[in-house]
């Protein structure tokens, strides 16, 4: 099974996924995919495999999924397919725009991590990466999920520990469901 992690800006996806990765580090049922992104490794945000546009284009046939967003190119390595063939659950941060393709190729569950608007606004402002107008634009952006997907929602409106526990619980349920 592939677990596609999605959610709006400021929901805390990266933070919760980092905590879940640590909590499940010794659990062989799970593989956390590392995204390939055409931005510098030290650009901030999630840990990723940095790649130039030329390198990305050369490796394009080897990616399981790929897409463009925010002026960058993103991909999930093809190695996830071997992990899924072994019966493992692969967790990957995906774009909503690639979910239909992922659902057509793999057994997919979407893990939607979200938070109330006021919480997201405060988190985005605290990051200090954007001016208030850019924060407002991020908050106004609505990206509906394609219909017919298996979606589990985690509301990240409590402590970091509680949010991470909710994600780990959702991932453990997915692993149990994947065996059925």
C-alpha positions as a printed Julia matrix, in Angstrom:
180×3 Matrix{Float64}:
   0.0    0.0     0.0
   1.07   3.56   -0.7
   0.11   6.19    1.86
   0.0    9.61    0.21
   0.45  12.39    2.76
  -1.24  15.62    1.72
  -2.59  18.72    3.39
  -2.66  22.49    3.28
   0.26  24.75    4.09
   0.75  25.18    7.82
  -0.99  21.93    8.75
   2.27  20.5    10.12
   2.73  17.64    7.65
   6.53  17.66    7.67
   6.78  17.98   11.43
   4.32  15.16   12.09
   5.88  12.92    9.46
   9.33  13.46   11.0
   7.93  12.38   14.38
   6.16   9.37   12.85
   9.36   8.37   11.05
  11.21   8.37   14.37
   8.43   6.48   16.18
   8.32   3.79   13.48
  12.04   3.61   12.69
  12.35   0.03   13.93
   9.07  -1.17   12.36
   9.91  -3.04    9.15
   6.33  -2.71    7.91
   6.95   0.9     6.92
   9.14   2.69    4.39
   9.24   6.48    4.33
   9.99   7.59    0.78
  12.46  10.42    0.37
  11.33  12.85   -2.3
  13.56  14.04   -5.11
  13.27  17.8    -5.6
  14.98  20.19   -8.0
  16.13  22.53   -5.24
  19.27  22.77   -3.16
  19.63  20.34   -0.26
  20.15  23.24    2.14
  17.11  25.22    0.95
  15.11  24.35    4.05
  11.95  22.35    4.49
  11.93  18.58    4.34
  15.03  16.45    3.94
  15.1   15.51    0.27
  17.37  14.32   -2.5
  18.48  17.46   -4.31
  18.81  17.26   -8.04
  19.41  19.61  -10.96
  16.88  19.86  -13.78
  19.23  17.88  -16.04
  19.71  15.12  -13.46
  15.96  14.97  -12.87
  15.25  14.64  -16.61
  17.84  11.89  -16.95
  16.3    9.89  -14.08
  12.69  10.53  -15.12
  12.02   6.99  -16.37
  13.05   5.59  -12.98
  10.57   7.54  -10.89
   7.37   5.94   -9.62
   5.58   9.31   -9.62
   6.6   12.83  -10.58
   5.04  16.27  -10.83
   5.77  20.0   -10.96
   4.67  22.6    -8.43
   5.82  26.04   -7.25
   8.46  26.19   -9.99
  10.11  22.95   -8.87
  10.0   19.33   -9.98
   9.26  16.55   -7.51
   9.46  12.76   -7.7
   9.14   9.6    -5.69
  11.82   7.0    -6.52
  10.83   3.83   -8.33
  12.3    1.8    -5.47
   8.99   2.16   -3.63
   7.53  -0.48   -5.94
   9.9   -3.17   -4.66
   9.04  -2.25   -1.07
   5.31  -2.52   -1.79
   5.86  -5.84   -3.58
   7.45  -7.09   -0.33
   4.22  -6.18    1.49
   5.55  -3.02    3.08
   3.59   0.22    3.48
   5.26   3.16    1.75
   4.58   6.65    3.07
   5.22   9.56    0.72
   4.48  13.27    0.73
   2.59  13.76   -2.55
   0.89  16.56   -4.43
  -2.89  16.4    -4.72
  -2.37  16.72   -8.47
  -0.72  13.28   -8.71
  -3.2   11.37   -6.5
  -5.37  10.1    -9.37
  -2.28   8.7   -11.12
  -1.11   7.11   -7.86
  -4.55   5.54   -7.3
  -4.51   4.1   -10.81
  -1.11   2.48  -10.24
  -1.1    1.44   -6.58
  -3.3    0.49   -3.68
  -3.58   4.0    -2.28
  -4.7    5.53    0.98
  -4.56   9.3     1.39
  -3.54  10.65    4.79
  -4.9   14.19    4.87
  -3.2   16.2     7.61
  -4.97  19.46    8.29
  -5.58  22.03   11.0
  -8.02  24.88   11.62
  -7.37  28.02    9.58
  -6.28  30.13   12.56
  -3.74  27.48   13.62
  -2.35  27.25   10.09
  -2.11  31.04    9.82
  -0.16  31.28   13.07
   2.22  28.51   12.01
   2.89  30.06    8.61
   3.5   33.48   10.17
   5.87  31.96   12.76
   7.97  30.31   10.03
   8.9   33.77    8.77
   9.57  32.54    5.23
   6.86  34.65    3.58
   5.39  38.1     3.92
   1.8   38.49    5.17
   0.39  38.7     1.62
   2.06  35.4     0.66
   0.75  33.77    3.84
  -2.76  34.99    3.03
  -2.46  33.61   -0.52
  -1.37  30.2     0.8
  -4.27  30.12    3.22
  -6.76  31.06    0.49
  -5.59  28.3    -1.84
  -8.11  25.47   -1.93
  -7.12  22.21   -3.58
  -9.88  19.62   -3.39
  -9.02  15.93   -3.42
 -10.12  13.86   -6.4
 -13.26  11.86   -5.68
 -13.36   8.18   -4.87
 -10.15   8.0    -2.85
  -9.63   6.16    0.44
  -8.99   9.15    2.73
  -8.13   9.25    6.43
  -8.01  12.69    8.03
  -5.8   13.72   10.93
  -6.59  17.06   12.54
  -3.36  18.57   13.88
  -4.81  21.0    16.41
  -3.27  19.77   19.66
   0.24  19.27   20.97
   3.0   17.95   18.75
   2.95  14.67   20.68
  -0.82  14.28   20.21
  -0.59  15.07   16.48
   2.23  12.57   16.0
   0.31   9.92   17.94
  -2.69  10.46   15.65
  -0.51   9.99   12.57
   1.16   6.85   13.95
  -2.26   5.42   14.79
  -3.47   6.1    11.23
  -0.35   4.47    9.78
  -0.73   1.39   12.0
  -4.37   1.04   10.86
  -3.21   1.29    7.25
  -0.62  -1.44    7.79
  -3.31  -3.71    9.28
  -5.65  -2.94    6.36
  -2.88  -3.58    3.82
  -2.57  -7.16    5.04
  -6.24  -7.83    4.3
